Amino acid sequence: MDAEGGDWQELGQSVVIGLIFSFLVAKLISTVLSFRRHNLNITRHEQIEEEEEEERGSAEGEPLAEGSGDEDDDWEGVESSELEELFGAATAFVAATAADRNSAKVSTDLQLQLYGFYKIATEGPCTQPQPSALKVSARAKWNAWKKLGAMPPEEAMENYITIVSELYPSWADGSTKKHKREGSTSSGKDAKGPMGPVFSSFIYEEESDNDLKLDDIHVAAREGEADKLLRHIDNGVSVNLRDSEGRTPLHWAVDRGYFNVAEILLQRNADVNAKDDEGQTPLHYAAVCEREAIAKLLVKHNADPDMKDVDGNSPGDLCTSSQWAFMASV
C-alpha cells in the first residue's frame, strides 16, 4: 500500500515538472518570436524612413532642376527676341535707305549678300527652282540664297546686321529707338517685302516662277529627262507646246544646256525659230547662256541668227563671245 502511494507521488511530481518545463519552453519560444518580430518592425520602419527621405530629397531636387531649365529657356528667349528685334530694325532701315535716292549706292555683291541672308532669316534654306538664265537678276538672287545652304536663321540675322553696321556704323542710334517707339513687336520674319528689304533695284523687283505654268513636256525638257520627253511626244503632245511665257520645250532644253534633249526635239521637227513672249528664239537663249555647241546645232538646223526680239536684239547682238564666227556666216 505504501509502495503504491510512493509510485503515485513520483508520477505526480514528474507530471508537474513536465508541465513546468513545457511552460518554460513555450515561454522561451514566444519570447524569441516576439524579439524577431520587433527587430523586423524596426528594420522595416528604418527602410520606410530611408525611402521617404529619398523621395523628399528627389522631390526637392526636381523643382531646382526644372527651375534651372526654365531660366535657361527664358534667357534664350530673351536673346532670340532681342536679335529678331534688331534684325527687324535693320531691315526697316535698309528699306528706308533704299527708298532714299540721295543715299549712297551699295555694290551689287553686298546687295546679293543681304538678300541671301534675309531669305535665310525669314524663309530658311532655298527650295525654289532655279530661274531661267535669261532672268539674270532673278538667278543671281537665287544663287545668293541657295549657296547659304542650311545656315541657321540666327546666324543669317547676325550676318545681315553686321553688313548693315559696316555700311552705316551709326544706323542703330536712331533706328532702334524709332522701331520701339512705333510699337513694332514684329520680328524680322514678319517684315517681308516682295523680295525682302534690300538695296537699289532689289527692293521692289519681283521675279518669281510662282506664276509660271508648265506642262509635263516642258518639265521633262527643263530637267533633261529624255525618256519622259519621248513618251510625251509619242503620246501625241505637241513638240512645240508653249508654256505660260511662250517657251517651247526646245527653249527649256537650250536654257538648261541639255544638248541631247535639244537634238531629240530638233529630230522630232521642233520649231527652231519659235519665239517666246519676249520674241526670243532658242538661239537667243544659247547666245545669252553661252552654249556654243547647242548654238552650232541650232544653226545647223536653220536657226536664224538675225531674228530680232521685242527689244530689237538678234542672237548675234546678245552673244558675248566674239569667237562664234558661225553666227555671222549664215
C-alpha positions in Angstrom: 0.0 0.0 0.0 2.8 2.3 1.0 4.7 1.3 -2.2 1.7 2.1 -4.4 1.4 5.5 -2.8 5.0 6.3 -3.4 4.6 5.4 -7.1 1.7 7.8 -7.5 3.6 10.5 -5.7 6.6 10.2 -8.0 4.2 10.2 -11.0 2.6 13.3 -9.9 5.9 15.1 -9.4 7.0 14.0 -12.9 3.8 15.4 -14.4 4.2 18.7 -12.6 7.9 19.0 -13.6 6.9 18.2 -17.2 4.2 20.9 -17.2 6.6 23.4 -15.8 9.3 22.5 -18.4 6.7 22.7 -21.2 5.6 26.1 -20.0 9.2 27.4 -19.9 9.9 26.1 -23.4 6.7 27.7 -24.7 7.6 31.0 -23.0 11.1 30.9 -24.5 9.8 30.3 -28.0 7.3 33.1 -27.6 10.0 35.5 -26.4 12.2 34.6 -29.4 9.4 35.1 -31.9 8.4 38.4 -30.3 12.0 39.5 -30.4 12.3 38.7 -34.1 9.1 40.5 -35.0 10.3 43.5 -33.1 13.6 43.6 -35.0 11.7 43.1 -38.3 9.4 46.0 -37.5 12.4 48.2 -36.6 14.2 47.3 -39.8 11.1 47.8 -41.9 10.5 51.2 -40.3 14.0 52.3 -41.0 13.7 51.3 -44.6 10.4 53.2 -44.9 12.1 56.3 -43.4 15.0 56.0 -45.8 12.7 55.7 -48.8 10.7 58.7 -47.6 13.8 60.7 -47.2 14.9 59.7 -50.7 11.6 60.7 -52.1 11.6 64.0 -50.2 15.2 64.7 -51.5 14.1 63.8 -55.0 11.0 66.0 -54.8 13.1 68.9 -53.5 15.8 68.4 -56.2 13.3 68.3 -59.2 12.0 71.8 -58.8 15.5 73.1 -58.7 16.4 71.3 -62.0 13.2 72.4 -63.6 13.7 75.9 -62.4 17.2 75.9 -63.8 16.0 74.7 -67.3 13.2 77.3 -67.3 15.7 80.0 -66.5 17.9 78.9 -69.4 14.9 78.8 -71.8 13.9 82.3 -70.6 17.4 83.6 -71.3 17.4 82.0 -74.8 14.0 83.5 -75.4 15.2 87.0 -74.4 18.3 86.7 -76.6 16.3 85.5 -79.5 13.7 88.2 -79.1 16.4 90.9 -79.0 18.2 89.5 -82.1 14.9 89.4 -84.0 14.0 92.9 -82.9 17.4 94.2 -84.0 17.1 92.4 -87.3 13.7 93.9 -87.9 15.1 97.3 -87.2 17.9 96.7 -89.6 15.6 95.6 -92.4 13.4 98.6 -91.9 16.5 100.8 -92.0 17.6 99.2 -95.3 14.2 99.6 -96.9 14.1 103.3 -95.9 17.7 103.8 -97.2 16.8 102.1 -100.5 13.9 104.4 -101.0 16.1 107.5 -100.4 17.5 108.4 -103.8 20.2 110.6 -102.1 21.6 107.7 -100.2 25.0 106.2 -101.2 24.7 103.3 -103.6 25.8 99.8 -102.4 27.6 97.3 -104.6 25.7 94.5 -106.2 27.8 91.9 -104.3 26.7 93.4 -101.0 23.1 93.7 -102.2 23.1 90.0 -103.0 24.7 89.1 -99.7 22.0 91.0 -97.9 19.3 89.3 -100.0 20.6 85.9 -99.3 20.9 86.4 -95.5 17.4 88.0 -95.5 15.8 85.0 -97.2 17.5 82.5 -94.9 16.4 84.5 -91.9 12.8 84.8 -93.0 12.2 81.6 -95.1 15.0 79.2 -94.4 17.0 77.2 -97.0 16.2 77.8 -100.6 13.8 75.2 -102.1 12.6 77.2 -105.1 13.6 76.0 -108.7 16.4 77.8 -110.4 15.2 80.7 -112.6 16.0 80.9 -116.3 19.4 82.2 -117.2 17.7 85.0 -119.1 16.4 86.3 -115.9 19.9 87.5 -114.8 18.8 89.3 -111.7 16.5 86.5 -110.5 19.2 83.9 -111.0 21.8 86.0 -109.2 19.4 86.3 -106.2 18.6 82.6 -106.3 22.3 81.8 -106.3 23.0 84.1 -103.4 20.2 82.4 -101.4 21.0 78.8 -102.5 24.7 78.9 -101.7 24.0 79.6 -98.0 22.6 76.1 -97.7 21.1 75.3 -94.3 22.6 78.2 -92.4 20.7 78.8 -89.1 18.3 81.8 -89.2 20.0 83.4 -86.2 23.4 83.3 -88.0 21.8 84.9 -91.1 20.3 87.7 -88.9 23.6 88.4 -87.3 25.4 88.5 -90.7 22.7 90.8 -92.1 23.1 93.2 -89.1 26.9 93.0 -89.4 26.8 94.1 -93.1 24.4 97.0 -92.3 26.6 98.1 -89.4 29.7 98.1 -91.6 27.9 100.2 -94.2 26.3 102.5 -91.7 28.1 102.4 -88.4 25.6 104.7 -86.7 22.4 103.2 -88.2 21.2 101.7 -84.9 21.4 105.0 -83.0 18.1 106.3 -84.2 16.6 103.3 -85.9 16.1 101.0 -82.9 14.6 103.8 -80.9 12.2 104.7 -83.7 11.4 101.0 -84.1 10.5 100.6 -80.4 8.6 104.0 -80.3 6.4 102.9 -83.1 5.4 99.9 -81.1 6.7 97.4 -83.6 6.6 94.0 -82.0 7.0 92.0 -85.2 10.2 90.0 -85.7 12.3 90.2 -88.8 10.4 87.2 -90.2 7.2 89.3 -90.4 9.0 92.2 -92.2 8.7 90.8 -95.7 8.5 92.8 -98.8 8.2 91.5 -102.4 11.8 90.3 -102.4 12.8 91.4 -98.9 14.1 94.9 -97.9 17.3 95.2 -99.8 19.0 98.0 -101.7 18.6 99.6 -105.1 16.5 97.8 -107.7 16.3 94.7 -105.5 13.7 96.3 -103.2 10.7 96.3 -105.4 11.7 93.9 -108.1 9.9 90.6 -108.1 11.0 87.9 -110.4 9.4 84.7 -109.3 8.5 81.5 -111.1 5.5 81.0 -108.8 3.1 82.1 -111.6 4.8 80.1 -114.3 2.7 77.4 -115.8 4.5 74.4 -117.3 3.2 71.2 -118.9 4.9 67.9 -118.3 6.8 68.1 -121.5 8.3 71.4 -120.5 9.4 69.9 -117.2 10.9 66.9 -118.9 12.9 69.2 -121.2 13.9 71.5 -118.3 15.2 68.6 -116.2 16.9 66.8 -119.1 14.7 63.7 -118.9 14.9 62.4 -122.4 12.9 59.2 -121.8 10.0 61.1 -120.4 10.2 63.7 -123.2 9.9 61.0 -125.8 7.0 59.4 -124.1 5.1 62.7 -124.1 5.8 63.2 -127.8 4.9 59.6 -128.6 1.6 60.1 -126.7 0.7 63.0 -129.0 1.9 66.0 -127.1 3.0 68.8 -129.4 6.7 69.2 -129.6 6.1 73.0 -129.9 3.7 73.3 -127.0 4.2 76.6 -125.2 4.2 77.4 -121.5 2.6 80.4 -119.9 5.5 82.6 -121.1 5.6 81.3 -124.6 8.6 79.0 -124.3 8.7 75.7 -126.1 10.4 72.5 -124.8 13.4 73.5 -127.1 13.7 76.8 -125.3 13.9 75.0 -122.0 16.4 72.4 -123.2 18.7 75.1 -124.5 18.3 77.2 -121.4 19.4 74.3 -119.2 22.1 73.2 -121.6 20.8 69.7 -122.4 22.4 69.1 -125.9 20.9 65.6 -126.2 17.4 66.8 -125.4 17.7 69.7 -127.9 18.9 67.2 -130.5 15.9 64.9 -129.9 13.5 67.8 -130.2 15.0 69.0 -133.5 14.9 65.5 -134.8 11.2 65.5 -133.9 10.7 68.7 -136.0 10.7 71.2 -133.2 10.4 74.8 -134.5 14.0 76.1 -134.3 12.9 79.7 -134.7 9.9 79.6 -132.2 9.7 82.9 -130.3 8.7 83.3 -126.6 6.6 86.2 -125.3 9.7 88.4 -125.5 10.4 87.5 -129.1 13.4 85.4 -128.3 14.2 82.1 -130.1 16.2 79.2 -128.8 19.2 80.7 -130.5 18.8 83.8 -128.3 18.9 81.6 -125.3 22.0 79.8 -126.5 23.8 83.1 -127.1 22.8 84.5 -123.6 23.7 81.3 -121.8 27.0 80.9 -123.9 26.1 77.4 -125.1 28.3 77.3 -128.2 27.8 73.6 -129.0 24.0 73.9 -128.8 24.1 77.2 -130.8 26.0 75.4 -133.6 23.4 72.6 -133.5 20.6 75.2 -133.9 22.3 77.0 -136.7 22.8 73.6 -138.4 19.1 73.1 -138.3 18.5 76.5 -139.9 18.2 78.8 -136.8 18.1 82.4 -137.9 20.9 84.4 -136.2 19.5 87.7 -137.4 16.0 87.3 -136.0 15.1 90.2 -133.6 13.4 90.0 -130.3 11.0 92.7 -128.9 14.0 94.8 -127.9 15.4 94.7 -131.4 18.3 92.3 -130.4 19.4 89.4 -132.6 21.2 86.3 -131.2 24.3 87.8 -132.5 23.8 91.0 -130.6 23.4 89.0 -127.4 26.4 86.8 -128.0 29.1 87.7 -125.5 31.8 85.7 -127.4 33.5 87.1 -130.4 34.7 83.7 -131.4 31.3 82.4 -132.6 32.1 83.1 -136.3 29.4 80.6 -137.4 26.7 83.1 -136.1 27.7 85.6 -138.7 28.4 83.2 -141.5 24.9 82.0 -142.1 
